Amino acid sequence: MQEVTLKFKNSKAMEALLDFAKKLDIAVEKKVPIQKSKNPANPDHDKLPITFAKQPDVTALAGIWKDRELSLEDLRKEAWADRL
């Protein structure tokens, strides 16, 4: 099978060509360009789907267990009830 690589700046032109290729029964593979990370120390940091992880704020969880009477034993029983 012969292959051709086309690069587009205009997404409308690319969509038109893909539509035309479908009509001619041409197999088309779209490849998404890989973006370089802005954080060289941790290249996967920019790819995180969690929006708050880019600027984590641990104080947001402060007081989450306030006024709740829970012990480690209670948590273990709830989490591991059928496995203990």
PyMOL Python script that loads the backbone (N, CA, C, O; Angstrom):
from pymol import cmd

cmd.read_pdbstr("""\
ATOM      1  N   MET A   1       0.832  -1.171   0.000  1.00  0.00           N
ATOM      2  CA  MET A   1       0.000   0.000   0.000  1.00  0.00           C
ATOM      3  C   MET A   1       0.881   1.241   0.000  1.00  0.00           C
ATOM      4  O   MET A   1       1.847   1.313   0.760  1.00  0.00           O
ATOM      5  N   GLN A   2       0.570   2.188  -0.819  1.00  0.00           N
ATOM      6  CA  GLN A   2       1.312   3.448  -0.871  1.00  0.00           C
ATOM      7  C   GLN A   2       0.799   4.410   0.182  1.00  0.00           C
ATOM      8  O   GLN A   2      -0.381   4.394   0.534  1.00  0.00           O
ATOM      9  N   GLU A   3       1.700   5.254   0.686  1.00  0.00           N
ATOM     10  CA  GLU A   3       1.328   6.208   1.727  1.00  0.00           C
ATOM     11  C   GLU A   3       1.717   7.614   1.316  1.00  0.00           C
ATOM     12  O   GLU A   3       2.715   7.830   0.628  1.00  0.00           O
ATOM     13  N   VAL A   4       0.904   8.564   1.754  1.00  0.00           N
ATOM     14  CA  VAL A   4       1.176   9.977   1.521  1.00  0.00           C
ATOM     15  C   VAL A   4       0.928  10.709   2.840  1.00  0.00           C
ATOM     16  O   VAL A   4      -0.061  10.448   3.525  1.00  0.00           O
ATOM     17  N   THR A   5       1.821  11.615   3.187  1.00  0.00           N
ATOM     18  CA  THR A   5       1.639  12.416   4.392  1.00  0.00           C
ATOM     19  C   THR A   5       1.315  13.844   3.984  1.00  0.00           C
ATOM     20  O   THR A   5       2.040  14.461   3.204  1.00  0.00           O
ATOM     21  N   LEU A   6       0.216  14.361   4.521  1.00  0.00           N
ATOM     22  CA  LEU A   6      -0.196  15.733   4.242  1.00  0.00           C
ATOM     23  C   LEU A   6      -0.246  16.505   5.545  1.00  0.00           C
ATOM     24  O   LEU A   6      -0.719  15.987   6.557  1.00  0.00           O
ATOM     25  N   LYS A   7       0.235  17.734   5.531  1.00  0.00           N
ATOM     26  CA  LYS A   7       0.188  18.587   6.717  1.00  0.00           C
ATOM     27  C   LYS A   7      -0.678  19.796   6.394  1.00  0.00           C
ATOM     28  O   LYS A   7      -0.556  20.399   5.327  1.00  0.00           O
ATOM     29  N   PHE A   8      -1.551  20.139   7.329  1.00  0.00           N
ATOM     30  CA  PHE A   8      -2.502  21.217   7.101  1.00  0.00           C
ATOM     31  C   PHE A   8      -2.364  22.302   8.154  1.00  0.00           C
ATOM     32  O   PHE A   8      -2.155  22.020   9.334  1.00  0.00           O
ATOM     33  N   LYS A   9      -2.483  23.548   7.709  1.00  0.00           N
ATOM     34  CA  LYS A   9      -2.600  24.663   8.636  1.00  0.00           C
ATOM     35  C   LYS A   9      -4.074  25.013   8.805  1.00  0.00           C
ATOM     36  O   LYS A   9      -4.483  25.537   9.841  1.00  0.00           O
ATOM     37  N   ASN A  10      -4.867  24.720   7.777  1.00  0.00           N
ATOM     38  CA  ASN A  10      -6.277  25.062   7.764  1.00  0.00           C
ATOM     39  C   ASN A  10      -7.095  23.806   8.027  1.00  0.00           C
ATOM     40  O   ASN A  10      -7.071  22.871   7.227  1.00  0.00           O
ATOM     41  N   SER A  11      -7.814  23.779   9.137  1.00  0.00           N
ATOM     42  CA  SER A  11      -8.574  22.589   9.490  1.00  0.00           C
ATOM     43  C   SER A  11      -9.750  22.352   8.545  1.00  0.00           C
ATOM     44  O   SER A  11     -10.164  21.207   8.365  1.00  0.00           O
ATOM     45  N   LYS A  12     -10.293  23.401   7.943  1.00  0.00           N
ATOM     46  CA  LYS A  12     -11.406  23.234   6.997  1.00  0.00           C
ATOM     47  C   LYS A  12     -10.946  22.483   5.754  1.00  0.00           C
ATOM     48  O   LYS A  12     -11.667  21.631   5.234  1.00  0.00           O
ATOM     49  N   ALA A  13      -9.746  22.802   5.282  1.00  0.00           N
ATOM     50  CA  ALA A  13      -9.203  22.117   4.114  1.00  0.00           C
ATOM     51  C   ALA A  13      -8.962  20.642   4.434  1.00  0.00           C
ATOM     52  O   ALA A  13      -9.208  19.768   3.602  1.00  0.00           O
ATOM     53  N   MET A  14      -8.483  20.378   5.637  1.00  0.00           N
ATOM     54  CA  MET A  14      -8.237  18.996   6.026  1.00  0.00           C
ATOM     55  C   MET A  14      -9.554  18.217   6.093  1.00  0.00           C
ATOM     56  O   MET A  14      -9.627  17.089   5.607  1.00  0.00           O
ATOM     57  N   GLU A  15     -10.588  18.805   6.688  1.00  0.00           N
ATOM     58  CA  GLU A  15     -11.879  18.130   6.778  1.00  0.00           C
ATOM     59  C   GLU A  15     -12.467  17.880   5.391  1.00  0.00           C
ATOM     60  O   GLU A  15     -13.069  16.831   5.159  1.00  0.00           O
ATOM     61  N   ALA A  16     -12.303  18.823   4.470  1.00  0.00           N
ATOM     62  CA  ALA A  16     -12.808  18.646   3.111  1.00  0.00           C
ATOM     63  C   ALA A  16     -12.085  17.492   2.413  1.00  0.00           C
ATOM     64  O   ALA A  16     -12.712  16.686   1.725  1.00  0.00           O
ATOM     65  N   LEU A  17     -10.781  17.419   2.593  1.00  0.00           N
ATOM     66  CA  LEU A  17     -10.016  16.335   1.969  1.00  0.00           C
ATOM     67  C   LEU A  17     -10.376  14.986   2.597  1.00  0.00           C
ATOM     68  O   LEU A  17     -10.460  13.983   1.889  1.00  0.00           O
ATOM     69  N   LEU A  18     -10.589  14.948   3.907  1.00  0.00           N
ATOM     70  CA  LEU A  18     -10.980  13.705   4.564  1.00  0.00           C
ATOM     71  C   LEU A  18     -12.353  13.245   4.071  1.00  0.00           C
ATOM     72  O   LEU A  18     -12.573  12.052   3.866  1.00  0.00           O
ATOM     73  N   ASP A  19     -13.264  14.182   3.885  1.00  0.00           N
ATOM     74  CA  ASP A  19     -14.587  13.845   3.369  1.00  0.00           C
ATOM     75  C   ASP A  19     -14.479  13.284   1.945  1.00  0.00           C
ATOM     76  O   ASP A  19     -15.147  12.310   1.598  1.00  0.00           O
ATOM     77  N   PHE A  20     -13.632  13.910   1.134  1.00  0.00           N
ATOM     78  CA  PHE A  20     -13.412  13.451  -0.241  1.00  0.00           C
ATOM     79  C   PHE A  20     -12.792  12.051  -0.244  1.00  0.00           C
ATOM     80  O   PHE A  20     -13.161  11.203  -1.056  1.00  0.00           O
ATOM     81  N   ALA A  21     -11.852  11.820   0.667  1.00  0.00           N
ATOM     82  CA  ALA A  21     -11.186  10.510   0.748  1.00  0.00           C
ATOM     83  C   ALA A  21     -12.183   9.416   1.105  1.00  0.00           C
ATOM     84  O   ALA A  21     -12.092   8.301   0.590  1.00  0.00           O
ATOM     85  N   LYS A  22     -13.128   9.723   1.977  1.00  0.00           N
ATOM     86  CA  LYS A  22     -14.146   8.742   2.345  1.00  0.00           C
ATOM     87  C   LYS A  22     -14.992   8.354   1.132  1.00  0.00           C
ATOM     88  O   LYS A  22     -15.366   7.191   0.979  1.00  0.00           O
ATOM     89  N   LYS A  23     -15.290   9.323   0.276  1.00  0.00           N
ATOM     90  CA  LYS A  23     -16.105   9.053  -0.910  1.00  0.00           C
ATOM     91  C   LYS A  23     -15.371   8.158  -1.893  1.00  0.00           C
ATOM     92  O   LYS A  23     -15.999   7.406  -2.638  1.00  0.00           O
ATOM     93  N   LEU A  24     -14.036   8.232  -1.900  1.00  0.00           N
ATOM     94  CA  LEU A  24     -13.234   7.402  -2.794  1.00  0.00           C
ATOM     95  C   LEU A  24     -12.796   6.096  -2.122  1.00  0.00           C
ATOM     96  O   LEU A  24     -12.031   5.324  -2.701  1.00  0.00           O
ATOM     97  N   ASP A  25     -13.281   5.851  -0.904  1.00  0.00           N
ATOM     98  CA  ASP A  25     -12.947   4.661  -0.148  1.00  0.00           C
ATOM     99  C   ASP A  25     -11.439   4.547   0.089  1.00  0.00           C
ATOM    100  O   ASP A  25     -10.841   3.490  -0.110  1.00  0.00           O
ATOM    101  N   ILE A  26     -10.844   5.655   0.515  1.00  0.00           N
ATOM    102  CA  ILE A  26      -9.413   5.708   0.824  1.00  0.00           C
ATOM    103  C   ILE A  26      -9.256   5.640   2.337  1.00  0.00           C
ATOM    104  O   ILE A  26      -9.916   6.377   3.069  1.00  0.00           O
ATOM    105  N   ALA A  27      -8.385   4.759   2.800  1.00  0.00           N
ATOM    106  CA  ALA A  27      -8.129   4.640   4.237  1.00  0.00           C
ATOM    107  C   ALA A  27      -7.343   5.859   4.708  1.00  0.00           C
ATOM    108  O   ALA A  27      -6.336   6.232   4.107  1.00  0.00           O
ATOM    109  N   VAL A  28      -7.815   6.476   5.791  1.00  0.00           N
ATOM    110  CA  VAL A  28      -7.186   7.685   6.317  1.00  0.00           C
ATOM    111  C   VAL A  28      -6.845   7.469   7.785  1.00  0.00           C
ATOM    112  O   VAL A  28      -7.678   7.019   8.572  1.00  0.00           O
ATOM    113  N   GLU A  29      -5.605   7.798   8.139  1.00  0.00           N
ATOM    114  CA  GLU A  29      -5.167   7.746   9.532  1.00  0.00           C
ATOM    115  C   GLU A  29      -4.805   9.156   9.954  1.00  0.00           C
ATOM    116  O   GLU A  29      -3.957   9.801   9.338  1.00  0.00           O
ATOM    117  N   LYS A  30      -5.449   9.629  11.002  1.00  0.00           N
ATOM    118  CA  LYS A  30      -5.127  10.955  11.516  1.00  0.00           C
ATOM    119  C   LYS A  30      -4.180  10.804  12.699  1.00  0.00           C
ATOM    120  O   LYS A  30      -4.430  10.015  13.610  1.00  0.00           O
ATOM    121  N   LYS A  31      -3.106  11.555  12.676  1.00  0.00           N
ATOM    122  CA  LYS A  31      -2.151  11.535  13.773  1.00  0.00           C
ATOM    123  C   LYS A  31      -2.156  12.903  14.435  1.00  0.00           C
ATOM    124  O   LYS A  31      -2.079  13.936  13.769  1.00  0.00           O
ATOM    125  N   VAL A  32      -2.248  12.889  15.751  1.00  0.00           N
ATOM    126  CA  VAL A  32      -2.239  14.133  16.507  1.00  0.00           C
ATOM    127  C   VAL A  32      -0.796  14.459  16.862  1.00  0.00           C
ATOM    128  O   VAL A  32      -0.084  13.608  17.394  1.00  0.00           O
ATOM    129  N   PRO A  33      -0.352  15.690  16.574  1.00  0.00           N
ATOM    130  CA  PRO A  33       1.032  16.034  16.902  1.00  0.00           C
ATOM    131  C   PRO A  33       1.256  16.038  18.408  1.00  0.00           C
ATOM    132  O   PRO A  33       0.375  16.421  19.178  1.00  0.00           O
ATOM    133  N   ILE A  34       2.437  15.609  18.816  1.00  0.00           N
ATOM    134  CA  ILE A  34       2.789  15.557  20.226  1.00  0.00           C
ATOM    135  C   ILE A  34       3.267  16.933  20.659  1.00  0.00           C
ATOM    136  O   ILE A  34       4.154  17.520  20.037  1.00  0.00           O
ATOM    137  N   GLN A  35       2.670  17.442  21.733  1.00  0.00           N
ATOM    138  CA  GLN A  35       3.074  18.743  22.248  1.00  0.00           C
ATOM    139  C   GLN A  35       4.193  18.561  23.258  1.00  0.00           C
ATOM    140  O   GLN A  35       4.163  17.646  24.081  1.00  0.00           O
ATOM    141  N   LYS A  36       5.170  19.434  23.185  1.00  0.00           N
ATOM    142  CA  LYS A  36       6.289  19.359  24.115  1.00  0.00           C
ATOM    143  C   LYS A  36       5.864  19.934  25.466  1.00  0.00           C
ATOM    144  O   LYS A  36       5.086  20.885  25.534  1.00  0.00           O
ATOM    145  N   SER A  37       6.381  19.349  26.520  1.00  0.00           N
ATOM    146  CA  SER A  37       6.046  19.764  27.869  1.00  0.00           C
ATOM    147  C   SER A  37       6.732  21.076  28.218  1.00  0.00           C
ATOM    148  O   SER A  37       7.861  21.334  27.802  1.00  0.00           O
ATOM    149  N   LYS A  38       6.038  21.894  28.983  1.00  0.00           N
ATOM    150  CA  LYS A  38       6.613  23.152  29.462  1.00  0.00           C
ATOM    151  C   LYS A  38       7.434  22.914  30.724  1.00  0.00           C
ATOM    152  O   LYS A  38       8.188  23.787  31.152  1.00  0.00           O
ATOM    153  N   ASN A  39       7.289  21.743  31.316  1.00  0.00           N
ATOM    154  CA  ASN A  39       7.968  21.421  32.555  1.00  0.00           C
ATOM    155  C   ASN A  39       8.974  20.297  32.288  1.00  0.00           C
ATOM    156  O   ASN A  39       8.600  19.124  32.330  1.00  0.00           O
ATOM    157  N   PRO A  40      10.246  20.630  32.013  1.00  0.00           N
ATOM    158  CA  PRO A  40      11.224  19.592  31.661  1.00  0.00           C
ATOM    159  C   PRO A  40      11.515  18.617  32.802  1.00  0.00           C
ATOM    160  O   PRO A  40      11.909  17.479  32.548  1.00  0.00           O
ATOM    161  N   ALA A  41      11.330  19.039  34.042  1.00  0.00           N
ATOM    162  CA  ALA A  41      11.593  18.142  35.173  1.00  0.00           C
ATOM    163  C   ALA A  41      10.549  17.034  35.240  1.00  0.00           C
ATOM    164  O   ALA A  41      10.859  15.917  35.654  1.00  0.00           O
ATOM    165  N   ASN A  42       9.321  17.329  34.841  1.00  0.00           N
ATOM    166  CA  ASN A  42       8.232  16.348  34.868  1.00  0.00           C
ATOM    167  C   ASN A  42       7.412  16.518  33.591  1.00  0.00           C
ATOM    168  O   ASN A  42       6.408  17.231  33.608  1.00  0.00           O
ATOM    169  N   PRO A  43       7.807  15.887  32.489  1.00  0.00           N
ATOM    170  CA  PRO A  43       7.139  16.100  31.199  1.00  0.00           C
ATOM    171  C   PRO A  43       5.673  15.697  31.180  1.00  0.00           C
ATOM    172  O   PRO A  43       4.912  16.228  30.372  1.00  0.00           O
ATOM    173  N   ASP A  44       5.247  14.769  32.048  1.00  0.00           N
ATOM    174  CA  ASP A  44       3.849  14.344  32.059  1.00  0.00           C
ATOM    175  C   ASP A  44       2.965  15.301  32.850  1.00  0.00           C
ATOM    176  O   ASP A  44       1.741  15.172  32.828  1.00  0.00           O
ATOM    177  N   HIS A  45       3.560  16.243  33.537  1.00  0.00           N
ATOM    178  CA  HIS A  45       2.798  17.171  34.375  1.00  0.00           C
ATOM    179  C   HIS A  45       1.768  17.955  33.563  1.00  0.00           C
ATOM    180  O   HIS A  45       0.649  18.155  34.034  1.00  0.00           O
ATOM    181  N   ASP A  46       2.111  18.398  32.369  1.00  0.00           N
ATOM    182  CA  ASP A  46       1.201  19.193  31.545  1.00  0.00           C
ATOM    183  C   ASP A  46       0.085  18.356  30.935  1.00  0.00           C
ATOM    184  O   ASP A  46      -0.897  18.918  30.448  1.00  0.00           O
ATOM    185  N   LYS A  47       0.203  17.037  30.945  1.00  0.00           N
ATOM    186  CA  LYS A  47      -0.791  16.170  30.326  1.00  0.00           C
ATOM    187  C   LYS A  47      -1.863  15.708  31.309  1.00  0.00           C
ATOM    188  O   LYS A  47      -2.776  14.974  30.932  1.00  0.00           O
ATOM    189  N   LEU A  48      -1.758  16.135  32.565  1.00  0.00           N
ATOM    190  CA  LEU A  48      -2.713  15.696  33.570  1.00  0.00           C
ATOM    191  C   LEU A  48      -4.112  16.204  33.255  1.00  0.00           C
ATOM    192  O   LEU A  48      -4.282  17.387  32.960  1.00  0.00           O
ATOM    193  N   PRO A  49      -5.117  15.337  33.310  1.00  0.00           N
ATOM    194  CA  PRO A  49      -6.480  15.773  33.039  1.00  0.00           C
ATOM    195  C   PRO A  49      -7.103  16.515  34.214  1.00  0.00           C
ATOM    196  O   PRO A  49      -8.207  17.046  34.095  1.00  0.00           O
ATOM    197  N   ILE A  50      -6.408  16.557  35.342  1.00  0.00           N
ATOM    198  CA  ILE A  50      -6.932  17.203  36.530  1.00  0.00           C
ATOM    199  C   ILE A  50      -6.485  18.661  36.522  1.00  0.00           C
ATOM    200  O   ILE A  50      -5.290  18.951  36.579  1.00  0.00           O
ATOM    201  N   THR A  51      -7.441  19.567  36.452  1.00  0.00           N
ATOM    202  CA  THR A  51      -7.083  20.981  36.303  1.00  0.00           C
ATOM    203  C   THR A  51      -6.438  21.561  37.545  1.00  0.00           C
ATOM    204  O   THR A  51      -5.560  22.415  37.422  1.00  0.00           O
ATOM    205  N   PHE A  52      -6.835  21.136  38.743  1.00  0.00           N
ATOM    206  CA  PHE A  52      -6.262  21.723  39.940  1.00  0.00           C
ATOM    207  C   PHE A  52      -4.836  21.260  40.183  1.00  0.00           C
ATOM    208  O   PHE A  52      -4.128  21.870  40.985  1.00  0.00           O
ATOM    209  N   ALA A  53      -4.394  20.209  39.521  1.00  0.00           N
ATOM    210  CA  ALA A  53      -3.068  19.664  39.769  1.00  0.00           C
ATOM    211  C   ALA A  53      -1.957  20.560  39.243  1.00  0.00           C
ATOM    212  O   ALA A  53      -0.805  20.398  39.647  1.00  0.00           O
ATOM    213  N   LYS A  54      -2.263  21.495  38.360  1.00  0.00           N
ATOM    214  CA  LYS A  54      -1.218  22.373  37.839  1.00  0.00           C
ATOM    215  C   LYS A  54      -0.734  23.337  38.903  1.00  0.00           C
ATOM    216  O   LYS A  54       0.445  23.693  38.919  1.00  0.00           O
ATOM    217  N   GLN A  55      -1.605  23.763  39.783  1.00  0.00           N
ATOM    218  CA  GLN A  55      -1.253  24.609  40.918  1.00  0.00           C
ATOM    219  C   GLN A  55      -1.928  24.013  42.160  1.00  0.00           C
ATOM    220  O   GLN A  55      -2.932  24.557  42.622  1.00  0.00           O
ATOM    221  N   PRO A  56      -1.407  22.917  42.708  1.00  0.00           N
ATOM    222  CA  PRO A  56      -2.074  22.241  43.814  1.00  0.00           C
ATOM    223  C   PRO A  56      -2.154  23.114  45.059  1.00  0.00           C
ATOM    224  O   PRO A  56      -1.210  23.826  45.401  1.00  0.00           O
ATOM    225  N   ASP A  57      -3.298  23.046  45.728  1.00  0.00           N
ATOM    226  CA  ASP A  57      -3.521  23.790  46.955  1.00  0.00           C
ATOM    227  C   ASP A  57      -3.974  22.806  48.022  1.00  0.00           C
ATOM    228  O   ASP A  57      -5.152  22.455  48.092  1.00  0.00           O
ATOM    229  N   VAL A  58      -3.033  22.361  48.856  1.00  0.00           N
ATOM    230  CA  VAL A  58      -3.355  21.361  49.859  1.00  0.00           C
ATOM    231  C   VAL A  58      -4.233  21.926  50.965  1.00  0.00           C
ATOM    232  O   VAL A  58      -4.870  21.163  51.692  1.00  0.00           O
ATOM    233  N   THR A  59      -4.279  23.239  51.107  1.00  0.00           N
ATOM    234  CA  THR A  59      -5.122  23.836  52.147  1.00  0.00           C
ATOM    235  C   THR A  59      -6.603  23.710  51.809  1.00  0.00           C
ATOM    236  O   THR A  59      -7.452  23.925  52.673  1.00  0.00           O
ATOM    237  N   ALA A  60      -6.924  23.365  50.567  1.00  0.00           N
ATOM    238  CA  ALA A  60      -8.329  23.188  50.177  1.00  0.00           C
ATOM    239  C   ALA A  60      -8.970  22.039  50.939  1.00  0.00           C
ATOM    240  O   ALA A  60     -10.190  22.011  51.100  1.00  0.00           O
ATOM    241  N   LEU A  61      -8.172  21.097  51.406  1.00  0.00           N
ATOM    242  CA  LEU A  61      -8.695  19.956  52.149  1.00  0.00           C
ATOM    243  C   LEU A  61      -8.631  20.152  53.659  1.00  0.00           C
ATOM    244  O   LEU A  61      -9.006  19.256  54.416  1.00  0.00           O
ATOM    245  N   ALA A  62      -8.163  21.306  54.101  1.00  0.00           N
ATOM    246  CA  ALA A  62      -8.059  21.563  55.537  1.00  0.00           C
ATOM    247  C   ALA A  62      -9.438  21.495  56.181  1.00  0.00           C
ATOM    248  O   ALA A  62     -10.394  22.087  55.679  1.00  0.00           O
ATOM    249  N   GLY A  63      -9.537  20.780  57.282  1.00  0.00           N
ATOM    250  CA  GLY A  63     -10.783  20.687  58.027  1.00  0.00           C
ATOM    251  C   GLY A  63     -11.787  19.704  57.472  1.00  0.00           C
ATOM    252  O   GLY A  63     -12.936  19.691  57.914  1.00  0.00           O
ATOM    253  N   ILE A  64     -11.395  18.886  56.527  1.00  0.00           N
ATOM    254  CA  ILE A  64     -12.333  17.953  55.904  1.00  0.00           C
ATOM    255  C   ILE A  64     -12.912  16.960  56.920  1.00  0.00           C
ATOM    256  O   ILE A  64     -14.048  16.510  56.774  1.00  0.00           O
ATOM    257  N   TRP A  65     -12.122  16.621  57.952  1.00  0.00           N
ATOM    258  CA  TRP A  65     -12.590  15.665  58.964  1.00  0.00           C
ATOM    259  C   TRP A  65     -13.001  16.362  60.256  1.00  0.00           C
ATOM    260  O   TRP A  65     -13.208  15.699  61.273  1.00  0.00           O
ATOM    261  N   LYS A  66     -13.120  17.674  60.233  1.00  0.00           N
ATOM    262  CA  LYS A  66     -13.472  18.431  61.433  1.00  0.00           C
ATOM    263  C   LYS A  66     -14.857  18.013  61.945  1.00  0.00           C
ATOM    264  O   LYS A  66     -15.791  17.814  61.168  1.00  0.00           O
ATOM    265  N   ASP A  67     -14.959  17.887  63.256  1.00  0.00           N
ATOM    266  CA  ASP A  67     -16.207  17.524  63.934  1.00  0.00           C
ATOM    267  C   ASP A  67     -16.739  16.154  63.529  1.00  0.00           C
ATOM    268  O   ASP A  67     -17.936  15.900  63.662  1.00  0.00           O
ATOM    269  N   ARG A  68     -15.897  15.290  63.050  1.00  0.00           N
ATOM    270  CA  ARG A  68     -16.308  13.920  62.745  1.00  0.00           C
ATOM    271  C   ARG A  68     -15.528  12.995  63.658  1.00  0.00           C
ATOM    272  O   ARG A  68     -14.298  13.033  63.706  1.00  0.00           O
ATOM    273  N   GLU A  69     -16.239  12.190  64.359  1.00  0.00           N
ATOM    274  CA  GLU A  69     -15.583  11.273  65.276  1.00  0.00           C
ATOM    275  C   GLU A  69     -15.296   9.962  64.554  1.00  0.00           C
ATOM    276  O   GLU A  69     -16.134   9.063  64.500  1.00  0.00           O
ATOM    277  N   LEU A  70     -14.116   9.881  64.014  1.00  0.00           N
ATOM    278  CA  LEU A  70     -13.673   8.676  63.309  1.00  0.00           C
ATOM    279  C   LEU A  70     -12.331   8.259  63.869  1.00  0.00           C
ATOM    280  O   LEU A  70     -11.472   9.092  64.160  1.00  0.00           O
ATOM    281  N   SER A  71     -12.169   6.980  64.012  1.00  0.00           N
ATOM    282  CA  SER A  71     -10.871   6.453  64.439  1.00  0.00           C
ATOM    283  C   SER A  71     -10.285   5.652  63.286  1.00  0.00           C
ATOM    284  O   SER A  71     -10.980   5.314  62.327  1.00  0.00           O
ATOM    285  N   LEU A  72      -9.019   5.361  63.393  1.00  0.00           N
ATOM    286  CA  LEU A  72      -8.387   4.528  62.371  1.00  0.00           C
ATOM    287  C   LEU A  72      -9.055   3.167  62.298  1.00  0.00           C
ATOM    288  O   LEU A  72      -9.203   2.592  61.219  1.00  0.00           O
ATOM    289  N   GLU A  73      -9.454   2.662  63.444  1.00  0.00           N
ATOM    290  CA  GLU A  73     -10.130   1.361  63.470  1.00  0.00           C
ATOM    291  C   GLU A  73     -11.456   1.416  62.709  1.00  0.00           C
ATOM    292  O   GLU A  73     -11.782   0.488  61.968  1.00  0.00           O
ATOM    293  N   ASP A  74     -12.225   2.496  62.887  1.00  0.00           N
ATOM    294  CA  ASP A  74     -13.487   2.659  62.152  1.00  0.00           C
ATOM    295  C   ASP A  74     -13.253   2.717  60.647  1.00  0.00           C
ATOM    296  O   ASP A  74     -13.976   2.096  59.868  1.00  0.00           O
ATOM    297  N   LEU A  75     -12.238   3.468  60.252  1.00  0.00           N
ATOM    298  CA  LEU A  75     -11.921   3.576  58.819  1.00  0.00           C
ATOM    299  C   LEU A  75     -11.498   2.224  58.249  1.00  0.00           C
ATOM    300  O   LEU A  75     -11.907   1.851  57.149  1.00  0.00           O
ATOM    301  N   ARG A  76     -10.687   1.502  58.995  1.00  0.00           N
ATOM    302  CA  ARG A  76     -10.246   0.179  58.532  1.00  0.00           C
ATOM    303  C   ARG A  76     -11.428  -0.780  58.376  1.00  0.00           C
ATOM    304  O   ARG A  76     -11.514  -1.523  57.399  1.00  0.00           O
ATOM    305  N   LYS A  77     -12.345  -0.752  59.362  1.00  0.00           N
ATOM    306  CA  LYS A  77     -13.513  -1.627  59.289  1.00  0.00           C
ATOM    307  C   LYS A  77     -14.373  -1.301  58.074  1.00  0.00           C
ATOM    308  O   LYS A  77     -14.870  -2.203  57.400  1.00  0.00           O
ATOM    309  N   GLU A  78     -14.547  -0.016  57.796  1.00  0.00           N
ATOM    310  CA  GLU A  78     -15.373   0.378  56.654  1.00  0.00           C
ATOM    311  C   GLU A  78     -14.702   0.036  55.316  1.00  0.00           C
ATOM    312  O   GLU A  78     -15.355  -0.411  54.372  1.00  0.00           O
ATOM    313  N   ALA A  79     -13.405   0.254  55.261  1.00  0.00           N
ATOM    314  CA  ALA A  79     -12.692   0.017  54.009  1.00  0.00           C
ATOM    315  C   ALA A  79     -12.422  -1.469  53.761  1.00  0.00           C
ATOM    316  O   ALA A  79     -12.475  -1.928  52.620  1.00  0.00           O
ATOM    317  N   TRP A  80     -12.138  -2.210  54.813  1.00  0.00           N
ATOM    318  CA  TRP A  80     -11.727  -3.604  54.663  1.00  0.00           C
ATOM    319  C   TRP A  80     -12.721  -4.572  55.300  1.00  0.00           C
ATOM    320  O   TRP A  80     -12.340  -5.691  55.645  1.00  0.00           O
ATOM    321  N   ALA A  81     -13.952  -4.185  55.463  1.00  0.00           N
ATOM    322  CA  ALA A  81     -14.935  -4.963  56.214  1.00  0.00           C
ATOM    323  C   ALA A  81     -14.960  -6.451  55.835  1.00  0.00           C
ATOM    324  O   ALA A  81     -14.916  -7.309  56.717  1.00  0.00           O
ATOM    325  N   ASP A  82     -15.028  -6.755  54.579  1.00  0.00           N
ATOM    326  CA  ASP A  82     -15.125  -8.160  54.170  1.00  0.00           C
ATOM    327  C   ASP A  82     -13.778  -8.833  53.988  1.00  0.00           C
ATOM    328  O   ASP A  82     -13.725 -10.024  53.680  1.00  0.00           O
ATOM    329  N   ARG A  83     -12.702  -8.108  54.168  1.00  0.00           N
ATOM    330  CA  ARG A  83     -11.369  -8.671  53.935  1.00  0.00           C
ATOM    331  C   ARG A  83     -10.563  -8.857  55.212  1.00  0.00           C
ATOM    332  O   ARG A  83      -9.452  -9.385  55.163  1.00  0.00           O
ATOM    333  N   LEU A  84     -11.093  -8.438  56.345  1.00  0.00           N
ATOM    334  CA  LEU A  84     -10.338  -8.586  57.611  1.00  0.00           C
ATOM    335  C   LEU A  84     -10.586  -9.932  58.234  1.00  0.00           C
ATOM    336  O   LEU A  84     -10.038 -10.231  59.295  1.00  0.00           O
TER     337      LEU A  84
END
""", "prot")
cmd.dss("prot")
cmd.show_as("cartoon", "prot")
cmd.util.cbc("prot")
cmd.orient("prot")
